[in-house]
Amino acid sequence: MLAVAVAALVGLVVGSFLGTLVLRPPKGLPVVGGRSMCPACGHQLKAGELIPVVSWLVQRRRCRACEQPIPVFYPAMEIAGALVAGLSLAVVPWPFWLAACAAGWLLLVACGRLLVKTG
């Protein structure tokens, strides 16, 4: 059970990165190397503002700089990443867990791209 919880925590972080894979390339922004920022005002996020899901809730779902709402897409991707990792480890035997996670995360990116493109 502890391993599933740890996998889910790793999945939160991976889910955060998956969100960047969905949102940055269509805007011509770098996936790696660019700082995370508010989608409304461009405020560069500090370390405390980058904690998956928690910082979104603590900040009352708003940017600290401009007070504009932060889209639910961000924590949704983080939570989905955590669910993929936790459920994969709970269901798939250990040696194949990472492959199951990779497949699930790839599907998340594909679905996220569809949502962003159509939404």
C-alpha positions as CSV (number, residue, x, y, z in Angstrom):
1,M,0.0,0.0,0.0
2,L,2.9,2.4,0.8
3,A,4.4,1.7,-2.7
4,V,1.1,2.6,-4.3
5,A,1.0,5.9,-2.4
6,V,4.6,6.7,-3.4
7,A,3.8,5.8,-7.0
8,A,0.9,8.2,-6.8
9,L,3.1,11.0,-5.5
10,V,5.5,10.4,-8.3
11,G,2.5,10.5,-10.7
12,L,1.5,13.9,-9.4
13,V,4.9,15.3,-10.5
14,V,4.8,13.5,-13.8
15,G,1.3,14.7,-14.3
16,S,2.5,18.3,-13.9
17,F,5.1,17.7,-16.5
18,L,2.6,16.1,-18.8
19,G,0.6,19.3,-18.6
20,T,3.5,21.2,-20.0
21,L,3.8,18.7,-22.8
22,V,0.2,19.4,-23.7
23,L,0.2,23.2,-23.4
24,R,3.6,24.5,-24.4
25,P,4.4,23.1,-27.9
26,P,1.3,24.5,-29.5
27,K,2.3,28.0,-28.2
28,G,5.9,27.5,-29.5
29,L,7.3,27.4,-25.9
30,P,10.1,25.1,-24.9
31,V,9.0,22.0,-23.0
32,V,12.2,21.7,-21.0
33,G,14.1,24.7,-19.7
34,G,11.4,27.3,-19.5
35,R,10.1,28.4,-16.2
36,S,6.5,27.7,-15.1
37,M,4.4,30.8,-15.2
38,C,0.8,32.1,-14.8
39,P,-1.1,31.6,-18.1
40,A,-2.8,35.0,-17.6
41,C,0.0,37.4,-16.6
42,G,3.3,35.4,-17.1
43,H,4.3,35.6,-13.4
44,Q,7.1,33.1,-12.9
45,L,6.1,30.6,-10.3
46,K,8.3,30.2,-7.2
47,A,9.1,26.8,-5.6
48,G,6.1,27.0,-3.2
49,E,3.8,27.6,-6.1
50,L,4.8,24.5,-7.9
51,I,3.6,21.8,-5.5
52,P,1.2,19.7,-7.5
53,V,-2.5,20.3,-6.5
54,V,-1.6,21.6,-3.1
55,S,-0.4,25.0,-4.3
56,W,-3.5,25.4,-6.5
57,L,-5.7,24.8,-3.5
58,V,-3.7,26.9,-1.1
59,Q,-3.7,29.8,-3.6
60,R,-7.5,29.5,-3.8
61,R,-7.1,28.4,-7.5
62,R,-5.8,31.9,-8.4
63,C,-2.4,33.4,-9.4
64,R,-0.8,35.2,-6.5
65,A,0.4,38.0,-8.7
66,C,-2.7,38.9,-10.8
67,E,-5.5,37.0,-8.9
68,Q,-6.8,35.5,-12.2
69,P,-8.2,32.0,-11.9
70,I,-5.7,29.2,-12.7
71,P,-7.5,26.7,-15.0
72,V,-8.6,23.4,-13.5
73,F,-6.7,21.7,-16.3
74,Y,-3.4,21.9,-14.3
75,P,-4.5,20.0,-11.2
76,A,-6.6,17.7,-13.3
77,M,-3.5,16.6,-15.2
78,E,-1.6,16.1,-12.0
79,I,-4.3,14.1,-10.4
80,A,-4.8,12.0,-13.6
81,G,-1.0,11.3,-13.6
82,A,-1.2,10.2,-10.0
83,L,-4.2,7.9,-10.7
84,V,-2.3,6.3,-13.6
85,A,0.7,5.6,-11.5
86,G,-1.1,4.4,-8.4
87,L,-3.7,2.3,-10.1
88,S,-1.0,0.8,-12.5
89,L,1.1,-0.3,-9.5
90,A,-2.0,-1.7,-7.8
91,V,-3.1,-3.8,-10.8
92,V,0.0,-4.5,-12.9
93,P,2.9,-6.7,-11.7
94,W,6.1,-4.8,-10.7
95,P,8.3,-5.4,-13.7
96,F,5.6,-4.2,-16.1
97,W,4.4,-1.2,-14.0
98,L,6.6,1.4,-15.7
99,A,5.3,0.3,-19.1
100,A,1.7,0.5,-17.9
101,C,2.4,4.0,-16.5
102,A,4.1,5.1,-19.7
103,A,1.1,3.9,-21.8
104,G,-1.4,5.7,-19.5
105,W,0.6,8.9,-19.4
106,L,0.9,8.9,-23.2
107,L,-2.9,8.6,-23.4
108,L,-3.2,11.5,-21.0
109,V,-1.1,13.7,-23.2
110,A,-3.1,12.6,-26.3
111,C,-6.4,13.3,-24.6
112,G,-5.1,16.6,-23.2
113,R,-4.0,17.7,-26.6
114,L,-7.4,16.9,-28.0
115,L,-9.1,18.9,-25.2
116,V,-6.8,21.9,-25.6
117,K,-7.3,21.8,-29.4
118,T,-11.1,21.6,-29.2
119,G,-11.7,23.5,-26.0
